[in-house]
Amino acid sequence: MLRTHTCGELRITDVNKTVTLCGWLQKGRDLGGMTFIDLRDRYGITQLAFNTETNPALCEKARKCGREFVLKVTGKVIERSSKNKILTTGEIEIEVTDFDILNEAITPPFTIEEHTDGGDELRMKYRYLDLRRTTVRANLELRHQVSQQTRKFLDEQNFIEVETPVLIKSTPEGARDFVVPSRMNAGEFYALPQSPQTFKQLLMISGFDRYYQIVKCFRDEDLRADRQPEFTQIDCEMSFVEQEDILNMFEGLVKHLFKQVKGIDIENLPRMTYTDAMKFYGCDKPDTRFEMKFVELNDLAKGKGFPVFDNAELVVGVNAKGCSEYTRKQLDELTEFVKRPQVGATGLVYARVNADGTIKSSVDKFYDADALKMWAQKFDAKPGDLILILAGQADKTRKALNELRLEMGTRLGLRDVNKFSCLWVVDFPLLEFNEEENRYFAMHHPFTSPKPEDIKLLDENKLGEVRANAYDMVINGVEVGGGSVRIFNKNLQAKMFEILGFTKEEAQAQFGFLMNAFEYGAPPHAGIAFGFDRLCSLFGGADSIRDFIAFPKNNSGRDVMIDAPSSIDDKQLKELSIAVMKK
Ligand code: ASP
């Protein structure tokens, strides 16, 4: 090896050793008599010292090196006169006796430091330089930890990692497929997997009763900050299990990861039904780091002559504890917030419970002191609290109040990235009605099993009431994993496709392979998949998954470094039997 040590390794106990280090020039400082260089590698930074008097030629050479030059230096470890307490190597430096320039570097387009001057787009274009920065590198190291610990845990539980193909046929996971033209089968296309769902089910039929895979999945969706067209799942499936077994096993995985990666002990995960999640938090992935549960007020709010409440399907609010002193300006801001199109409320009603116990509301005209007192009781609002209320069509109002609750949580500092609150959301509806298409869609996916006691509702055509054996793991308001007990009976699966609007022929053409396999002794099975990138970003205390992916795509799905996607030449198009497109 070219080096004897790394740049993060040497300590005061190494003084007097002769060492050779390799790395990148982070920064140089010329102090007349002495020249210093910070040499950086993956492991840290070590200071190099060059003495003008004792070795002028070497010093001259060092002065000519620019940022990001690749150096190999040999010298003696000595104690520093002025120590740097922040660096782990800060007590020593290397008195250089010899060095080689392994490679020169042109000036990087942004500073390779913790707080870089490079904007997002620039950093992505030169991602290989961005990855030299300690924070970004640390994110990938964390990702590596999470994957190693996942493999360790699942391996110890007897799971076998099996790779499934990437060139497949469309799987209906609810998103658009990426497709790949087949040269050898003119006019035909593969789809990239949205998940290995059908393959892992087939593996259960093959008898691999515990499968996992840390696997790339592809979904052609409009992108948001936390979405990438290609992302990674920890995909798992088990046979001869019930929902309870899956919840326990994967609660175990997540506890293991928290312990090993973060050093945190996680309590047993509470469970919340989908119905309760919607009722008390207005969403199916509640951020339970803080309470602020919804309180429904229809009984006390309606019939008092206030038309907004009288005409509303639902009057519902939250108690923002300790916010009674909010200024007019702050309340106006909140009103503006709820009226934003993304939130969609028409207005905001508030009631302050003053320090002296009196209550002042924005609708005093309609509600007297006694009425407001009853509100306060219902919200368990104490002096100093602020009640915030929205009204309107039930689903829309819950959705808007969810946004307001999260906004208040953020404003009140209740969403600490170093605090973790995990739970299972269970008993999801099997089907979801889509107004635009005027039909039901599978809420999870078409392979999800209805709860046995709800199967009769399918026959009674009460489709919206059927609950599924489906579950999500939610951490800090982020859905980190989701799965279900599967259908393993051909007739029930056929019925499910029928409900979803497939003709018999369509179902056979698309999923015949799975339904046929069900006839060869399919075991009961169930599974789950975790969003691996999201899990990593959560562990890293970041909002976006992008910084936990080595080479991510931007918001328009582009890789700006390699400039993909890109056009291909006519010859290649012809080979693929794709009509040549003129740009
Ligand atoms: N395939 C599902 C998904 O990607 C997860 C599962 O049901 O196991 O969401």
Residues whose N, C-alpha, C, O or C-beta is under 5 A from the ligand:
A	BS01	LIG	Q194 S195 Q197 C236 G482 G483 S484 G527 I528 A529
